[in-house]
Amino acid sequence: MSIMISTLKKYWSSFLSSPQKIFWLYILLNMIPSLLLLTSEPYNIFGKIVLLLFPLGLYLIVYSFTKNTGLIQLILFPLIIIHAFQLVLFYLFGEDVIAVDMFLNVVTTNPSEAGELLNSIWPSIVFVCVVYIPMIALAIRQVRKKVYLGSKFRKYTIPAGLLLILVSYVLSFFSINQNTGRFSYGKNVYPVNVFYNLNFAIDKWQKSNKYFETSKNFTFNARKDSVADKREIYVLVIGETSRSENWSLYGYDRKTNPLLEKKEGLVHFQDAITQSNTTHKSVSIMLSTASAENYGVIYEQKSIIDAFKEVGFKTVFLSNQGGNHSFTQFFAESADYYDNIRSMGNVISTVNNHDDMLIPLFQKYVDSVPDNLFIVIHTYGSHFNYRERYPDEFSVFKPDDVTEITRQQKEKLRNSYDNTILYTDSFLSEIMDMLQAQDACASLFYASDHGEDILDDDRMRFLHASPNPTYYQLAIPMLVWFSDNYKNVFPEKAATAILNKDKPVATNSVFHTLLDIASIQTDYLEHDLSLVNREFKVKKRMYLDDHDQPIFFYQANLKKEDKMMIEKRKVYH
């Protein structure tokens, strides 16, 4: 044993005094993300060679720029942060680079949500720390001890790096992204594409910061073309991370919707998908005319709340989601009344509030504001950590005490997630009952922002907002409910919803359907997107990709497992 320890000490001492060995260690550790991406990216053989050669050549040149490679490593500390972020992302999703939406999620995710996620992905955090913290410590020691590269070594590594970059450039002309058919350094080669995405995210952030200026003169020129003889109350409930796969309304084998299944006046759309698997984009699509096909209009137009205000409705926005400087918050603050139970002033509360805490607020506005009302309720729904989303009395499917995200915990994850759906069922049913009790012409529309992966197949995918969606993230519940009074006043609209219930729909229909339900006309209302209009047309359903470009959802880098589920569930494509 003493001989072995002595040998290890001798080797370690030799390593620390060898600038060439340290140089190659830096190269290897920087190449880890590229090596992982080599196994997952959908490139042809030339694209994969470029994915390997370009960063290798780049690092050879950069680390040979001066004899003091330790100083170079310390200067490149921001790149280490990027590497760490990339490895955590790979742990979560097993593919792709840090997306634009990932950068935006960093600044729009509330602290409690982030804490719940970090607690569940601790193995990746430990791995990153084990790999890169010693690397930084080694660089500091190298600078202090002046362990420098010789000029002769650098004389060979710089030309070698240049040659590798030149070869990769030539091969890039033959490279293909098999999903898009296109290939570029900016979008396909790590780490260039990460900085491209970061710049894209910064540009989006700056444009959103100017929203109030760029949209201030916008008007829908809305008008009411039909008025009920009773007070009108229209409600939009935005679900969170709820996938149709676990709703018994959609054929799930557990009774997760016992109340909604018996609800009179309820129409659920059998084949609904989201246009984005990220909350900040999906919800903004629901609340505006923006869609995957024309998302850019989000920066210059106002939301559905303003359309209702233009025709005399009082508007209310109730939220169980922390303010996050996104379009959702901008739209929420434009309402006549805005209550957020997860924020206290400008401070986001880390207290876990269940969605039913919104119900007394809902009742307060219905009772105290005599005008026609348009109410948006943004729930926390089925967001991870699932067990935190419902009170104990809804702990029906057991065991549900989830402690970590592992294959061994899959049953608990499923049980706790199903309990969140059961709780949503109760929440929606109670809101509908409250509306039915009013002497009002009322309707409620519900749609989830996106779905969720829950270790469903051999890929062991978890959560949502991955750079590439899955079937489970796309397929969502979407439903509309009409009160008896509404069906008496507008029987054709209610009947038309039933006619359209089996047609393929997407979240870009929400805005247009709600305006049509309320008989609000504007040049921005597209009748062929309204689910209560006989002009509704089945269209090719698009997905909003990471760079805000529309792509046919079936071609959004779905894998064979996703396409098998699409065929099994008879999702129109």
Backbone torsions as a table, in degrees:
resi	resn	phi	psi	omega
1	MET	NA	-43.4	-179.7
2	SER	-64.0	-34.2	178.3
3	ILE	-66.4	-41.4	179.5
4	MET	-63.7	-44.3	179.4
5	ILE	-62.9	-41.4	179.0
6	SER	-63.3	-40.0	179.0
7	THR	-65.3	-42.6	179.3
8	LEU	-63.9	-41.4	178.4
9	LYS	-62.9	-41.2	179.9
10	LYS	-64.4	-43.0	178.9
11	TYR	-64.9	-44.3	-179.3
12	TRP	-62.4	-41.6	177.3
13	SER	-63.1	-40.3	178.2
14	SER	-65.5	-39.4	179.8
15	PHE	-64.7	-44.7	-177.0
16	LEU	-66.5	-24.4	-179.3
17	SER	-95.6	1.9	-178.2
18	SER	-106.7	103.8	-179.9
19	PRO	-63.2	-29.4	179.8
20	GLN	-68.2	-42.2	179.3
21	LYS	-65.7	-40.2	177.6
22	ILE	-64.7	-39.6	178.1
23	PHE	-56.0	-49.3	-177.4
24	TRP	-69.8	-28.6	175.5
25	LEU	-65.9	-43.7	176.8
26	TYR	-58.2	-44.8	-179.8
27	ILE	-60.2	-47.1	-177.8
28	LEU	-61.7	-46.9	-177.3
29	LEU	-66.9	-33.7	176.3
30	ASN	-71.3	-24.2	-178.0
31	MET	-84.8	-9.2	-176.7
32	ILE	-54.0	-49.6	179.4
33	PRO	-59.1	-40.1	-179.4
34	SER	-65.8	-39.0	179.1
35	LEU	-65.3	-38.3	177.2
36	LEU	-67.6	-43.9	179.5
37	LEU	-64.0	-26.6	178.4
38	LEU	-60.0	-28.6	-177.6
39	THR	-85.8	-12.6	-170.9
40	SER	-121.6	-25.2	-172.6
41	GLU	-74.3	141.6	-173.9
42	PRO	-84.6	57.2	-178.5
43	TYR	-105.8	156.3	172.1
44	ASN	-74.4	179.6	-173.1
45	ILE	-60.4	-36.4	-179.7
46	PHE	-68.7	-39.9	178.3
47	GLY	-62.9	-37.8	-179.7
48	LYS	-70.7	-33.9	176.4
49	ILE	-66.2	-40.9	176.7
50	VAL	-62.0	-41.6	-179.9
51	LEU	-59.3	-27.3	179.6
52	LEU	-92.3	-46.9	-172.7
53	LEU	-71.2	-40.2	-175.1
54	PHE	-62.5	-53.2	-179.9
55	PRO	-64.4	-34.5	178.4
56	LEU	-62.1	-46.5	177.7
57	GLY	-63.2	-40.7	-179.9
58	LEU	-61.8	-46.4	-178.7
59	TYR	-67.6	-36.4	177.2
60	LEU	-59.5	-42.7	-179.5
61	ILE	-69.7	-48.4	-175.7
62	VAL	-62.2	-44.3	-177.5
63	TYR	-77.5	-10.5	176.0
64	SER	-100.3	2.3	-175.5
65	PHE	-61.6	-33.7	178.0
66	THR	-142.7	160.3	179.8
67	LYS	-68.1	-21.2	-177.1
68	ASN	-90.0	77.2	-175.8
69	THR	-68.1	-27.6	176.7
70	GLY	-61.7	-40.9	177.6
71	LEU	-64.7	-41.0	177.3
72	ILE	-58.5	-43.8	-179.4
73	GLN	-63.0	-39.5	178.8
74	LEU	-68.1	-37.9	177.2
75	ILE	-63.8	-33.6	-178.3
76	LEU	-86.1	18.0	179.0
77	PHE	-53.8	-41.3	176.6
78	PRO	-57.2	-33.0	178.1
79	LEU	-67.5	-33.6	177.0
80	ILE	-64.5	-38.2	176.5
81	ILE	-61.2	-41.9	177.7
82	ILE	-62.0	-45.1	178.7
83	HIS	-58.7	-44.5	-178.5
84	ALA	-62.5	-45.5	177.7
85	PHE	-58.6	-43.2	-178.7
86	GLN	-64.3	-40.3	-179.9
87	LEU	-67.3	-38.8	176.7
88	VAL	-64.3	-42.3	177.1
89	LEU	-60.5	-41.7	-179.9
90	PHE	-66.1	-35.5	176.8
91	TYR	-62.3	-39.4	-177.7
92	LEU	-74.2	-45.4	-169.0
93	PHE	-117.4	-16.7	176.3
94	GLY	73.3	14.9	-179.0
95	GLU	-167.5	165.7	169.0
96	ASP	65.6	164.8	-177.5
97	VAL	-94.0	174.1	177.9
98	ILE	-59.9	119.3	-174.1
99	ALA	-85.7	165.1	174.5
100	VAL	-55.1	-46.6	-177.8
101	ASP	-65.7	-27.0	176.6
102	MET	-65.4	-43.0	177.6
103	PHE	-63.4	-41.7	179.7
104	LEU	-68.1	-32.8	178.3
105	ASN	-64.3	-30.0	179.4
106	VAL	-59.5	-37.0	-176.1
107	VAL	-98.7	-4.8	180.0
108	THR	-115.8	-2.8	179.0
109	THR	-89.4	133.9	-178.2
110	ASN	-77.8	157.1	-173.4
111	PRO	-57.7	-41.7	-178.4
112	SER	-65.6	-39.0	178.1
113	GLU	-63.8	-44.4	179.4
114	ALA	-63.9	-40.2	-179.9
115	GLY	-63.1	-41.1	179.0
116	GLU	-62.8	-39.1	-179.7
117	LEU	-69.4	-46.7	-177.6
118	LEU	-61.6	-37.0	178.7
119	ASN	-62.8	-26.3	-175.1
120	SER	-94.6	-9.0	-179.3
121	ILE	-120.6	31.8	-176.7
122	TRP	-58.4	-31.4	179.3
123	PRO	-59.4	-39.2	179.3
124	SER	-69.0	-34.9	178.4
125	ILE	-65.6	-42.9	178.6
126	VAL	-61.9	-44.4	-179.2
127	PHE	-60.5	-45.7	-179.7
128	VAL	-60.8	-43.5	-179.6
129	CYS	-64.4	-42.4	-179.4
130	VAL	-64.1	-35.3	-177.6
131	VAL	-79.2	-46.7	-166.3
132	TYR	-101.5	-24.5	177.1
133	ILE	-66.2	-46.0	175.6
134	PRO	-61.1	-31.8	178.9
135	MET	-61.7	-42.6	178.4
136	ILE	-68.2	-42.2	178.5
137	ALA	-61.4	-40.3	178.0
138	LEU	-62.9	-40.8	179.7
139	ALA	-63.5	-41.3	178.4
140	ILE	-62.8	-43.9	179.0
141	ARG	-63.3	-40.6	-178.4
142	GLN	-62.4	-39.7	178.5
143	VAL	-66.3	-44.7	-177.8
144	ARG	-65.9	-38.5	-177.8
145	LYS	-87.7	-4.6	179.4
146	LYS	55.7	50.2	175.1
147	VAL	-87.4	96.2	-168.9
148	TYR	-108.7	150.3	174.7
149	LEU	-74.9	143.9	175.8
150	GLY	-80.3	153.5	-178.4
151	SER	-64.9	-30.7	-179.3
152	LYS	-64.7	-42.2	178.8
153	PHE	-63.0	-45.7	-178.9
154	ARG	-67.2	-25.9	179.3
155	LYS	-61.5	-28.9	-179.3
156	TYR	-95.2	-35.0	-173.9
157	THR	-73.2	-34.2	179.9
158	ILE	-65.8	-50.1	176.3
159	PRO	-60.5	-37.0	178.8
160	ALA	-62.2	-41.5	178.0
161	GLY	-63.9	-42.8	178.5
162	LEU	-62.1	-40.6	179.5
163	LEU	-64.1	-42.6	179.9
164	LEU	-63.0	-40.8	179.3
165	ILE	-66.5	-39.2	178.6
166	LEU	-63.8	-44.5	178.7
167	VAL	-62.4	-41.9	-179.5
168	SER	-65.4	-35.4	178.5
169	TYR	-64.4	-43.6	179.6
170	VAL	-64.1	-44.9	-178.3
171	LEU	-67.8	-23.0	-179.0
172	SER	-63.1	-25.2	178.4
173	PHE	-70.1	-19.0	-179.8
174	PHE	-106.4	2.7	-175.5
175	SER	-86.2	146.3	-177.8
176	ILE	-138.6	131.6	165.6
177	ASN	-84.0	114.8	-171.2
178	GLN	-70.0	-11.3	176.0
179	ASN	-88.3	-41.7	-175.5
180	THR	-103.5	-18.7	-176.8
181	GLY	81.7	-4.8	-178.3
182	ARG	-116.8	159.2	179.3
183	PHE	-148.8	132.2	177.1
184	SER	-151.6	155.4	178.3
185	TYR	-64.0	-39.9	-176.2
186	GLY	-62.0	-31.9	-175.6
187	LYS	-111.6	-13.5	-169.8
188	ASN	-126.8	-11.1	-174.4
189	VAL	-116.7	119.0	177.1
190	TYR	-76.3	140.1	2.4
191	PRO	-93.8	5.8	-177.8
192	VAL	-57.9	-42.9	-175.2
193	ASN	-67.1	-27.5	177.6
194	VAL	-66.0	-43.7	179.6
195	PHE	-71.5	-30.6	173.2
196	TYR	-62.5	-45.1	179.6
197	ASN	-67.2	-37.8	177.8
198	LEU	-62.0	-43.8	178.2
199	ASN	-63.4	-39.3	178.2
200	PHE	-62.8	-42.2	-179.5
201	ALA	-65.6	-41.7	179.0
202	ILE	-62.5	-41.9	179.1
203	ASP	-62.3	-41.9	177.7
204	LYS	-64.2	-41.8	-179.7
205	TRP	-61.4	-43.4	179.6
206	GLN	-66.5	-39.1	178.3
207	LYS	-66.7	-38.0	179.3
208	SER	-69.0	-31.9	177.8
209	ASN	-65.5	-21.6	179.5
210	LYS	-96.2	7.9	-172.7
211	TYR	-55.6	-45.7	-175.5
212	PHE	-64.3	-29.6	177.8
213	GLU	-77.5	-44.4	-175.5
214	THR	-74.5	-17.8	-177.8
215	SER	-110.3	-0.6	-169.0
216	LYS	-62.7	-29.2	-177.5
217	ASN	-95.5	4.6	-176.9
218	PHE	-76.8	142.9	172.2
219	THR	-144.8	145.0	177.5
220	PHE	-80.6	-16.6	-171.7
221	ASN	50.9	45.7	-175.2
222	ALA	-76.1	152.0	179.5
223	ARG	-147.1	151.5	179.9
224	LYS	-96.4	121.9	-177.0
225	ASP	-98.4	-5.3	177.0
226	SER	-155.0	133.0	-176.5
227	VAL	-119.5	128.9	178.2
228	ALA	-74.1	158.1	178.6
229	ASP	-84.0	5.2	177.7
230	LYS	-126.7	168.0	172.9
231	ARG	-59.0	142.9	-178.8
232	GLU	-111.7	133.5	177.6
233	ILE	-134.0	117.6	179.4
234	TYR	-120.4	134.3	-172.9
235	VAL	-126.2	133.6	170.8
236	LEU	-113.7	120.2	174.3
237	VAL	-106.0	120.4	179.2
238	ILE	-97.1	115.4	178.1
239	GLY	-80.3	163.5	-179.3
240	GLU	-127.1	118.2	171.9
241	THR	59.5	34.0	-179.6
242	SER	-103.3	122.6	-178.6
243	ARG	-106.4	144.3	-176.6
244	SER	-66.6	-22.6	-178.2
245	GLU	-55.6	-27.3	-176.3
246	ASN	-108.8	16.7	175.3
247	TRP	-100.7	126.6	177.7
248	SER	-65.5	-22.7	173.2
249	LEU	-58.5	-26.4	-177.6
250	TYR	-105.1	17.2	173.5
251	GLY	98.8	6.9	178.3
252	TYR	-64.2	144.4	-172.4
253	ASP	-77.5	-7.8	174.1
254	ARG	-102.7	146.9	-179.8
255	LYS	-81.0	79.1	179.8
256	THR	-91.7	-7.7	178.7
257	ASN	-129.3	52.7	-175.6
258	PRO	-62.6	-32.2	-178.1
259	LEU	-83.4	-44.6	-178.5
260	LEU	-66.6	-31.2	179.5
261	GLU	-62.0	-25.1	-178.4
262	LYS	-101.5	0.8	-171.6
263	LYS	-77.2	122.9	175.7
264	GLU	-71.3	142.1	177.0
265	GLY	84.1	7.4	-177.8
266	LEU	-96.5	133.6	175.6
267	VAL	-126.2	120.7	176.1
268	HIS	-111.8	136.1	-176.5
269	PHE	-86.6	118.5	-167.3
270	GLN	-68.3	-28.6	-173.3
271	ASP	-129.3	79.3	-177.7
272	ALA	-116.8	139.2	175.6
273	ILE	-131.7	159.1	175.1
274	THR	-89.6	155.3	176.2
275	GLN	-91.9	-3.3	176.5
276	SER	-155.9	143.6	177.9
277	ASN	-95.7	15.4	175.8
278	THR	-117.4	140.0	-175.2
279	THR	-61.7	-46.4	-172.0
280	HIS	-64.8	-28.0	177.6
281	LYS	-90.1	-41.2	-177.4
282	SER	-63.2	-45.7	-178.6
283	VAL	-67.3	-37.8	179.0
284	SER	-65.7	-30.5	175.4
285	ILE	-68.2	-42.1	179.1
286	MET	-62.2	-35.2	-171.7
287	LEU	-93.4	3.7	-176.0
288	SER	-147.5	-178.9	176.9
289	THR	-80.6	-7.1	179.7
290	ALA	-63.5	147.7	177.0
291	SER	-150.5	177.8	177.0
292	ALA	-57.9	-33.2	-177.0
293	GLU	-74.1	-24.4	-175.5
294	ASN	-146.1	45.5	-171.1
295	TYR	-60.8	-24.3	-177.4
296	GLY	-60.0	-22.3	-178.7
297	VAL	-68.4	-12.7	-178.5
298	ILE	-59.6	-26.6	-176.0
299	TYR	-81.7	-12.7	-174.3
300	GLU	-125.1	-6.6	-179.2
301	GLN	-113.1	161.7	176.3
302	LYS	-94.7	-177.3	-172.0
303	SER	-102.0	177.3	178.4
304	ILE	-59.8	-26.2	178.5
305	ILE	-60.6	-42.3	179.0
306	ASP	-68.9	-33.5	177.1
307	ALA	-61.8	-43.6	177.3
308	PHE	-66.6	-38.8	179.2
309	LYS	-63.4	-34.9	-178.2
310	GLU	-63.9	-25.5	-179.6
311	VAL	-103.8	16.0	171.1
312	GLY	96.8	2.7	177.0
313	PHE	-74.1	145.4	165.2
314	LYS	-84.9	138.3	-174.3
315	THR	-116.6	142.8	-177.7
316	VAL	-133.7	136.0	175.0
317	PHE	-125.3	116.4	179.0
318	LEU	-111.8	132.1	-173.2
319	SER	-137.8	142.2	170.4
320	ASN	-113.9	26.4	178.0
321	GLN	-121.1	137.1	-179.3
322	GLY	-64.3	143.4	174.6
323	GLY	-58.9	137.5	-173.1
324	ASN	-140.3	20.0	176.7
325	HIS	57.0	35.9	175.7
326	SER	-109.9	178.0	178.7
327	PHE	-62.3	-30.5	177.2
328	THR	-58.1	-45.2	179.0
329	GLN	-68.0	-41.7	178.5
330	PHE	-56.9	-46.1	-178.8
331	PHE	-66.6	-41.9	-179.0
332	ALA	-59.1	-42.7	-176.6
333	GLU	-72.4	-11.4	177.5
334	SER	-83.5	-10.0	179.7
335	ALA	-70.2	156.3	177.2
336	ASP	-62.9	-35.2	179.4
337	TYR	-132.6	129.2	-178.5
338	TYR	-132.7	118.7	177.6
339	ASP	-124.4	125.5	178.3
340	ASN	-122.4	113.5	-175.6
341	ILE	-83.9	-1.9	177.4
342	ARG	-104.2	-3.4	178.5
343	SER	-123.9	144.6	175.0
344	MET	-120.8	94.7	-172.4
345	GLY	69.5	-124.7	177.8
346	ASN	-95.4	5.6	-177.9
347	VAL	-103.5	129.7	179.0
348	ILE	-83.8	125.8	-179.3
349	SER	-78.0	139.8	176.1
350	THR	-94.3	2.5	177.9
351	VAL	-72.7	135.8	-179.8
352	ASN	-83.1	107.4	177.9
353	ASN	-100.3	124.2	176.3
354	HIS	-73.5	155.7	-174.4
355	ASP	-61.5	-27.1	-177.1
356	ASP	-68.2	-9.7	172.8
357	MET	-69.0	-14.7	176.8
358	LEU	-79.3	-20.9	-174.1
359	ILE	-64.0	-45.3	176.2
360	PRO	-60.5	-35.6	176.5
361	LEU	-65.1	-42.7	177.5
362	PHE	-58.8	-47.4	179.9
363	GLN	-62.2	-37.8	-179.5
364	LYS	-59.8	-46.7	-177.7
365	TYR	-72.2	-36.3	177.0
366	VAL	-62.3	-39.0	-177.1
367	ASP	-81.0	-34.2	-170.7
368	SER	-96.6	-18.6	180.0
369	VAL	-108.2	108.6	-172.5
370	PRO	-77.6	-11.1	-175.5
371	ASP	-72.1	174.1	166.6
372	ASN	-62.0	140.6	-173.4
373	LEU	-124.2	140.3	165.2
374	PHE	-121.2	119.9	-174.1
375	ILE	-122.1	128.1	173.5
376	VAL	-107.0	129.7	177.5
377	ILE	-119.3	113.9	-179.8
378	HIS	-101.7	105.7	-174.5
379	THR	-88.5	169.1	173.6
380	TYR	-97.9	-12.4	166.3
381	GLY	46.7	-115.6	-172.5
382	SER	-114.1	29.7	-179.5
383	HIS	-70.1	139.5	176.1
384	PHE	-63.3	140.5	8.2
385	ASN	-82.8	119.4	-170.7
386	TYR	-56.9	-41.0	-175.9
387	ARG	-62.2	-20.3	179.4
388	GLU	-84.0	-3.5	-170.9
389	ARG	-95.5	-4.3	-177.5
390	TYR	-143.3	150.2	177.5
391	PRO	-73.2	168.1	-173.2
392	ASP	-58.9	-33.3	-176.7
393	GLU	-66.3	-13.4	177.1
394	PHE	-100.4	10.0	174.9
395	SER	-81.6	73.8	-174.3
396	VAL	-92.3	-46.0	-179.8
397	PHE	-89.7	118.0	-173.1
398	LYS	-129.6	156.5	-0.2
399	PRO	-75.5	148.7	-178.0
400	ASP	-133.0	18.4	-179.6
401	ASP	-87.0	76.9	-177.4
402	VAL	-71.3	131.6	178.0
403	THR	-117.8	-23.7	179.9
404	GLU	-160.3	166.7	-179.5
405	ILE	-96.8	95.9	178.5
406	THR	-142.1	163.8	177.2
407	ARG	-59.2	-34.7	-179.3
408	GLN	-67.8	-23.0	-178.4
409	GLN	-96.0	6.9	-173.1
410	LYS	-58.5	-42.2	-179.9
411	GLU	-63.3	-41.9	178.9
412	LYS	-65.9	-38.6	177.3
413	LEU	-61.6	-45.5	-179.8
414	ARG	-63.6	-44.3	-178.6
415	ASN	-62.4	-48.0	-178.2
416	SER	-66.6	-37.4	177.1
417	TYR	-64.0	-43.9	178.8
418	ASP	-61.7	-34.1	176.8
419	ASN	-65.5	-32.8	176.7
420	THR	-66.2	-35.3	178.2
421	ILE	-69.2	-40.3	176.6
422	LEU	-59.9	-39.8	178.9
423	TYR	-68.7	-40.0	176.0
424	THR	-62.0	-40.0	177.0
425	ASP	-56.3	-46.8	179.8
426	SER	-66.1	-42.5	-178.9
427	PHE	-60.7	-49.4	-179.2
428	LEU	-64.9	-42.0	-179.5
429	SER	-61.2	-40.2	-179.6
430	GLU	-66.5	-40.4	177.7
431	ILE	-62.9	-42.5	179.3
432	MET	-63.1	-42.0	178.6
433	ASP	-62.1	-39.6	178.8
434	MET	-64.5	-39.6	178.1
435	LEU	-68.8	-40.3	-179.5
436	GLN	-62.7	-32.2	-178.7
437	ALA	-73.2	-14.8	179.6
438	GLN	-81.8	148.0	172.2
439	ASP	-84.0	69.6	-172.2
440	ALA	-144.8	157.4	171.6
441	CYS	-87.4	108.1	-168.3
442	ALA	-131.9	152.1	175.8
443	SER	-151.7	150.3	177.6
444	LEU	-128.7	133.9	176.1
445	PHE	-117.4	132.2	178.6
446	TYR	-126.4	136.3	171.2
447	ALA	-151.3	143.0	175.2
448	SER	-85.3	149.4	-179.4
449	ASP	-68.5	-35.1	179.2
450	HIS	-170.1	175.1	178.2
451	GLY	-98.6	-148.5	-172.1
452	GLU	-160.7	144.0	169.1
453	ASP	-92.7	135.4	-179.9
454	ILE	-133.1	60.2	178.2
455	LEU	52.1	45.7	-168.2
456	ASP	-75.5	-28.0	-176.9
457	ASP	-143.3	-166.6	-174.6
458	ASP	-63.9	-17.0	178.6
459	ARG	-71.6	-21.9	-179.5
460	MET	56.0	42.3	177.7
461	ARG	-74.5	145.8	-179.6
462	PHE	-142.2	149.9	179.1
463	LEU	74.4	-154.6	-176.7
464	HIS	-145.2	-169.3	178.5
465	ALA	62.5	23.5	175.2
466	SER	-69.7	154.9	-180.0
467	PRO	-54.9	-33.0	174.4
468	ASN	-118.5	134.3	-177.8
469	PRO	-77.0	171.6	172.1
470	THR	-126.7	170.6	175.4
471	TYR	-55.4	-43.0	-174.7
472	TYR	-68.4	-26.3	176.4
473	GLN	-82.5	-24.1	-176.2
474	LEU	-86.9	-43.4	-172.9
475	ALA	-77.6	119.0	-174.5
476	ILE	-128.1	159.7	170.7
477	PRO	-80.0	140.3	175.7
478	MET	-144.6	128.2	-177.0
479	LEU	-149.9	159.9	176.0
480	VAL	-134.4	142.5	178.8
481	TRP	-126.5	140.2	179.4
482	PHE	-121.0	134.0	174.6
483	SER	-71.7	164.5	177.5
484	ASP	-59.1	-41.6	178.7
485	ASN	-61.0	-40.8	-180.0
486	TYR	-63.5	-46.2	-178.0
487	LYS	-63.0	-29.1	177.2
488	ASN	-74.0	-37.1	-177.2
489	VAL	-82.2	-41.1	-177.1
490	PHE	-125.9	64.0	-175.3
491	PRO	-62.9	-32.8	-176.8
492	GLU	-68.6	-38.9	179.2
493	LYS	-63.6	-44.3	179.5
494	ALA	-63.2	-40.1	179.7
495	ALA	-68.1	-36.5	-179.1
496	THR	-67.5	-35.3	176.2
497	ALA	-58.0	-39.7	178.6
498	ILE	-65.8	-38.9	178.7
499	LEU	-63.4	-30.0	-175.8
500	ASN	-96.3	1.5	-169.3
501	LYS	-67.1	-25.1	-179.2
502	ASP	-96.8	1.6	-178.2
503	LYS	-85.0	151.7	178.7
504	PRO	-69.9	127.5	-176.2
505	VAL	-133.6	168.7	179.1
506	ALA	-145.4	172.3	-174.1
507	THR	-68.4	-12.7	176.1
508	ASN	-72.8	-3.0	176.6
509	SER	-88.3	-13.8	-171.9
510	VAL	-61.2	-52.5	-178.6
511	PHE	-54.7	-50.3	-174.2
512	HIS	-70.2	-36.4	178.7
513	THR	-65.7	-44.1	-178.8
514	LEU	-63.9	-42.1	177.4
515	LEU	-63.1	-40.2	-179.3
516	ASP	-68.3	-39.1	176.1
517	ILE	-57.7	-40.2	-178.1
518	ALA	-86.6	4.8	-179.9
519	SER	56.7	41.5	176.2
520	ILE	-102.3	126.8	-179.1
521	GLN	-108.3	142.1	175.7
522	THR	-160.0	156.4	177.9
523	ASP	-64.8	-15.2	-179.5
524	TYR	-89.0	-6.2	177.0
525	LEU	-80.9	122.8	177.7
526	GLU	-103.0	106.8	-175.8
527	HIS	-63.0	-27.0	-178.7
528	ASP	-78.8	0.9	172.0
529	LEU	-109.2	-3.6	-178.7
530	SER	-85.2	127.6	-177.6
531	LEU	-79.3	-4.6	175.9
532	VAL	-112.0	20.2	-177.7
533	ASN	-122.3	137.5	-179.3
534	ARG	-69.5	-11.9	177.1
535	GLU	-84.2	-2.1	-179.6
536	PHE	-55.4	135.5	-178.7
537	LYS	-124.4	141.5	173.9
538	VAL	-74.7	124.6	-178.2
539	LYS	-125.3	163.2	174.7
540	LYS	-64.2	122.2	-174.3
541	ARG	-85.7	128.1	-173.8
542	MET	-106.9	156.1	177.5
543	TYR	-119.3	139.0	-179.7
544	LEU	-88.1	110.6	-174.5
545	ASP	-79.0	-177.3	-172.3
546	ASP	-64.4	-24.7	179.0
547	HIS	-103.8	25.2	174.4
548	ASP	60.0	34.9	175.6
549	GLN	-109.4	141.8	178.7
550	PRO	-76.7	137.2	177.2
551	ILE	-140.1	139.4	177.3
552	PHE	-55.2	125.6	-170.3
553	PHE	-56.0	-31.7	-177.3
554	TYR	-71.0	-16.4	-179.7
555	GLN	-108.4	17.6	-178.3
556	ALA	-86.8	48.7	179.3
557	ASN	57.7	34.9	173.9
558	LEU	-69.1	143.5	-178.5
559	LYS	-95.7	174.5	-176.6
560	LYS	-59.8	-34.2	178.7
561	GLU	-63.4	-38.3	179.1
562	ASP	-69.0	-42.7	-177.6
563	LYS	-69.2	-30.2	174.3
564	MET	-64.7	-41.8	178.5
565	MET	-67.7	-37.0	178.3
566	ILE	-61.7	-42.0	177.7
567	GLU	-68.2	-42.1	-177.8
568	LYS	-63.4	-42.3	-178.2
569	ARG	-88.7	2.8	176.8
570	LYS	57.3	43.9	175.5
571	VAL	-77.0	126.9	-175.3
572	TYR	-68.0	130.4	177.2
573	HIS	-148.1	NA	NA
